[in-house]
Amino acid sequence: MRSRRKQMDCSSSKSTHSSSCVKLYLCSNPEDSVLERRALRESVFPKLREHCRLALGLDVRVIDPFESSDPGRWPDENTRQQLIKECRESSAGPFLLALAGHKYGTASLPAQVEVSEYQLLLQAGQQAGISTQELERVYQRDENTIPPSYCLRRTCCPQQEEEIKMKAEENELLKVFQTTVSLCVHNGLMTPERARSYYRSALDADLRFALDSCPNNDIVRRCLVYVHKVINAKGETETERQMTSQVQPQSEVCEGATFYPRTTPSDGQLFSDLCDDFLPGLITSSRLVVYTSATECDRRHGYTTARRWSYAESLCQQVYSDLLELIDSVNILETREDSQLGEALAREQAEQEQLCDILSRFYDIIRPEEEKVRAYVEQREQQHLLVVTGGPCTGKAVLMAHCAQQIKSWLPDCDPVIQM
C-alpha cells in the first residue's frame, strides 16, 4: 500500500473526556466499501479490542452506520450526526475512521430543511410546472426544531417488495428535489455553494460534519482518513462510454421542467472538492492525518476482485498499526499528565507539613487556646466554623501550626488533610 502520511502533532492539550471506551465512527460510502469494512471487522477490530482490553483496560466500540445489508435500516443524516457527536465527546482517544474509495456515493433526501428554504424550493418547482405534491407528503413541519424546519417522515415497511418500491419512489423524489434546487440556482435564488449540500453523499456529509468547524485538539490524534484513488476502475469500455457522454451532454427533464447540467455539480466535481480541497486544507490547518494511495488498473479488466482484496489487506495492516499508535499515544500522554498532577499534589502536601513543623517549633507552652481548638476538632458534628482572632504577631499562625501537628493524635481513627 503506497501511502503518504502527514505528520501528527502530539502536543495538543489533553482531552477533557474521561472514558474507558474507544468509540470509533466508521465513515464510508456504503456502495463501494463492503469488502473493506468486512475485512476490518474480521481482522482488525477484534485484535484491537484484545490489545486495548489487556494492555490499557479500555473497551473498543466501532459504530458502522451501514453495517446492515438492508439499506432500509441505515440511519438518516441526523441520526448519523448524533452518533458522530457522541463518539467525539466520549471516546477515550480517536473517534473517526474514514474510508474514501473510488466512488463518491449517492445523495439522499435531506432529513431536515429550514422552513424558508423548503418553501422557496416548492415555489420554484411549482412555477416551473413541476408537481411537488409528493415532496409535500413526505415532509412535515416541526416547530420544535431550531430553526423551525420541515422534517422527512420515516415509515416502516418490513416486506422486501415494499422496500424496493419505496427506494424507487425515494429516487424519483430525490430527482424532483434536486431539480428544484437547480432551478433556484439557475434563477439566482440560491448560491451554488449552498446547493452543493443537497447533492452530497453520506460519506461527504459525514466527513464535513465530523471535521468542519471542529477544534484542532479534536482532530489531531483523534481522526484517521484513508483516500484510495483507483485509475481505470471500470476498464476501457466504461471509459469510452464516459468520454462519449462528455462530448454530447444532455439536459435533464423532470415533468416538463428542463435544466442544464452546468447548474448541477457532478459526482466527480463533488469528490474532487472533498479529496483535493477540503481534506488537504485540514492537513495544513489542523494537522489532520490523511493517507493517500493509488491503484492503477489494467485498462481492459479494470478494478478486479483480486486487486481489491490486495488493497483491503494492506489497508487492514495500516489501520491496525495507526490505531494502535494513536490509542497508545493518547493513553501514555494522559497517564503522564495524571502522574505529573499527582506529583504536584504530593509536593504541595509535603510543603504544607514542613511549614506546620517549622511553625510549631515556636510553640512550647500549652495554653488554653490549644484546648479550645482540640475540643472543637473532637466535636466533629458541629456545623459552625472556628474563628481564631488576635492582633498582629500574637501567635495565631503558630497556634494553628502546633494544633495541626497534634491533630492526627487527636483523631486517631481519621486521616485528616492538613493545609496552612
N, C-alpha and C positions, 0 to 999 in steps of 0.2 A: 504494500500500500504506500504509494508515494504521497507524502504529506508535507505540508509547510506549516510549522507550528509558530504561533505568535506567543511571545514571552508573557509569563504571568507576573503580576505584581503581588508579592506575598506580604506587603507592608500595610495592607488595608486594615482598618480597625476591626476589632473583634465583633462578631455577630452578637446582636442583642438577644438572639433567640436561645433559649435553654431547652434542649430537646434530646431525647435518647434515640431518635429515629432519623435516618436519612430518607427524605421523601423526594423522589425524582419524578418530574413530569416528562414523559417521553413524547416529544413534539415531532410530528412527521406528517407526510402525505399518505393517507391510508391506501391510496391507489397504487403506489409503487414501492411500498416498504414492508410488505407482508413477510417476505423471506428474511430480510434483515432483522426485523423485530422478533421474529420467531427464533432466529439464531441467538440474539441477545438474551431472550427469555430462557433458552435451553442451556447456553454455555457460559454466560457472563454473570447474570444476576444471581444464580444460586451460589457461585463461588464468592461473589462479592458479599452476599449475606453471611456466609460462613466466616469469612475473614473479619468482617465488622463485628460479628457476634463474639468471636473468640478473642480477637486482639484488642477491640475497643469497647466492647459492651454496648454496641449500637445495633439497632434493627435497621433493615433496609426495606423500603416500600417503593415500588415502581408503579406509577399511575400511567397506564396506556389507554387513552380515551377510545382508541379504535381497536382494542384487543378482541372484541366480539366480532365474529364473522357476519353478524346480522347488522347491516347499516341502520336498521330501524332502532337499534339500541345505542347508537352513538350519541353522545351528549351534544347539545347545541352550543353555540358560541358562548352564551352567557354562563352556562354550566362549566365549560372548559376554562373560562377566565377565573371562575371561583376556585377551581382545582389548582390552577397555576398560582393564584394568590395564596392559597393555603400552603402549598409547597414552599413558596418563597418565605413565608412568615414563620414556618415551624420546622423546616428541615435543619438538621444538625450538619450543615455543610452544603454541598452542591444541591441545587433544586431543579435544574433544567438540563436535559439531554436532547439535542435536536438533530434530526437527520434530514438533510435536503438532498433528494435524489435527482434524477434527470427529468422528472415530470413535475410540473407546477401544481397540479391538482385542480379540482373544480370548485367553484364558489357554491354557496347555498343561500337560501333566502335568509336575510338578516333576522335575528331573533327579536330585534327591537329597533324601531325607527322613531325619532322625535316627531311630535305631532305636526309641527310646522313643515318639516321636510316631507313627511308622509303625504300631507295634503297637497304640497307642491307637486309631488310625483303623480298623484292621482289627477290633478288638474292638467298637467302636461300631457298625460296619456289620453284623457278624455277629449282634449282639444284637438289631438291628432287622430281621433277616431278609433282609439284602442279601448276595448272593453276592459274595465277594471273591476268588474263585479266579483270575480274570483279572488282578486287581491283583497278586496274589502271583506270578503267572507273569512279569509284565513287570518286576518289581523284584527285584534280587539284593543280598544283604547284602555289604557291603565293609568289612572290618575295617581297611583301610589308610587310610580317610578319618578326619579328625579334626573332630568326634567320629565314632565308627562310625555308618554310615548305610546305608540301602537306596538303591541307585542304579538308575536306569532303564536297562534293557537297550536297546541300539541295534542294530537289524537293518538289513540292506541288501536292498532289493527293487528291482531295476533296471527291471522291467516296469511300465508305467503302470497296468495293471489292478490289480496287486498294491499299488501305492502308493495308489490310490484306496480299495482295500479296507482298507489299514492306516489311512488317515486316518479312515475311518468308525469303525473299531474304536477308534482313539485318542479320538475324540469321545465314544463311549459310555463308555470307561474314565474319561475326564475327568469325565463326568457322575456316575459312581459315586464317584469320588474326592471330588468337591466335595459330594456328598450325605453322605458320612461326615464331612466337615469340618463341615457344617452341623449334623449330629446332635451332634457334640462341643460345638459352641457352644450348641445348644439344651439339652443336658444339663449345661452348666456345666463341661465338661472342658477347654475351650479358650476363650481370650479372643477376642472379635470382632476385636481388633487383630491378633492372631496369625493368625487365619483369613483375613484380607484378603490376606495374602501368597500364598495359594493361588488367589486369583481374579484376580490382577494380570496384565495383558497384558505382552507383551515390551517395549513402549515404557515402561510404568510401571516394570517391574522393572529395566530397564537404566538408566533415569534415576536411580532411587533408589540403585542400586549405585554409579553414577558420582559422584553428588553428596552422598549421605548420609555423614556422618562423614568427609568429605573436608577436608583442611586448606584454610584460606582462600586461601593462596597458590597452591593448585591449582585454584581456582575463578575468582578474579579474573584477567582477561586470558587465561583458558585455556578458557572454556566459553561457548557461544552457544546460546540456546534460543529457538525461534520457535513461538508459540502462535497458531493460526488458528481462530477461532470462526466457525462458519457458522450463520446463523439461517435457519430454514425450508429446511434442506438437502434434505429428502425431499419437500417440497411438501405441498399440502393433504391429499391422500389419505392419506399416511403419518401426518400429524399427527393426523388424525381417528381413525385406527386405534389410535394410541398412546393417545389420550385414552380411547377405549373400553376398552382393556385396563387402564388405570389405574382405571377405575370398577369393573371386575369382575375383581379379582385372583384368580388360581387357584393352588392349591397344586401342587407338582410331585411326581410319584410315580415312584419308582425301585425296581422289583422288590419291591413290597409295602411299602416304607418311604415314609411321607409326611412332608414337612417344608414349612414355610411360608416365603414369600419374605422375611419380616421377619428371618430369620436369615441371609439371603444378600444381600450387597451387590450392587446393580445396577451395570451399566456406567456409568450416569450418576453414581452416587454416587462410584464409584472415580475417574472422570475429574475430577469436581469436587474431590475430595481432592488430586489431583495438581496441577491447574492453578490452583485457587483457594486452596489451603492450603500444600502442600509447596513449590512453586516460589516463591510470594510470600514465604514465610518465609526462603528462602535469599537473596532480593533484599535483605531487611533485614539478615540476619545476616552474609552472606558476599559481598554486592555482586555476586550473580550477574546477568549481563546477559540480560534476557528481553525479547523483542519480542512485543507482543500486537496482533493485528489482527483485524478482524471484517468479514465479508461477509454482507450481508442479501440474501437471495434472494427472487425473486417467489414468492408462495405457491402459484401454480399449477404453475410449471415447476421449482422447486427449484434445486439446485446444478448448473447446466448445465456442459457441457464448455467453453463459451466463458468463463464466469466462472472456471472452474478454471485455464484457460490464462492468463487475465489475472493471477490471483494468482501463478501459477508464475513469470511474467515479472518481476513486482515482487519476488518472493522472491529470484530469482537476482541481481537488481541489489543488493538489500540484503545478501545473504550475501557477495557478492564484495567489496563495499565494507567490510563489517565484518571479514572475514577478513584483508584487506589491512592494515587498521588494527591489528588485533591482532598479526599476524606482524611488521609493521614496528616496532611499539612495543616488542615483546619484543626484537627484534634490536638496535634503537637503544639500549635500556636496557642490554643485555648488552655491547654494544660500548663504551658509555660507562664501564661498570664495569671492563671489561678495560683500557681506556685509563687510567683512574684508578689501577688496580693497577700498570700498567707505569710510570706517572709516579712512584708512590711508591717502587718498586724503584730507579728511576734516581736519585731524590733520595737514597735511603739509600746507594747506591754512591758518589755524589759526596761525601757527608758522610764516608764511610769513607776515601776517598782524600785528602780535605782533612785529616782527622785524622792520617793517616800522614805527610803532607807537613809538618805543623806539628811533630810529634814528632821527625821525622828531622832537623830543623834543629839539634837539640841534640846531635847525634852527629857529631863531627868527626874522630876518630882511629879508624883501622881497628884493631880488636882481634882477638885470636884467636877470640873468641866468634862474630864475624861469619863467619869462615872455617868454623867448625863448622856454623853454620846453612846456609851455602851448600853445603857438602859433603853435608849431609843432604837438601837440596832437590834437588840434582842427581842423587842416587841414588834415583830415584822408585820403584824396585821394592821398597824396604823397606816392611815392614808395620807396624813398631813406631812409636810416637809419639816426637816430640822434646819433652822437658820442659826448660824453662828455669827455673832456680831462683835464688833470691837474696833477701836481706833487703829491707826497705822502702827505697825511694829509692836502689837500687843500679843503676838503669838498665835494668831488664827491658823495660819498655814502649818506651823509647827505642830499645833494640837491635832489638826486633821491628819497630818502625815503620820504622827505617832499612833493615832487611832486606826489608821489604815493598816499599819504594821500589826496591830493587835487583833484585827477583825477576824482573821482566819481562826484564831484560838477562841474568839467569842462565838463563832458559828461553825463548830467542828463538822456539822452534818451538811454543810453547803460548800460551794466553790465560788465565793464572791469575786466579782471583777473590780479591780482597784484602779482608779483613774484620778489623777490630780489635775 
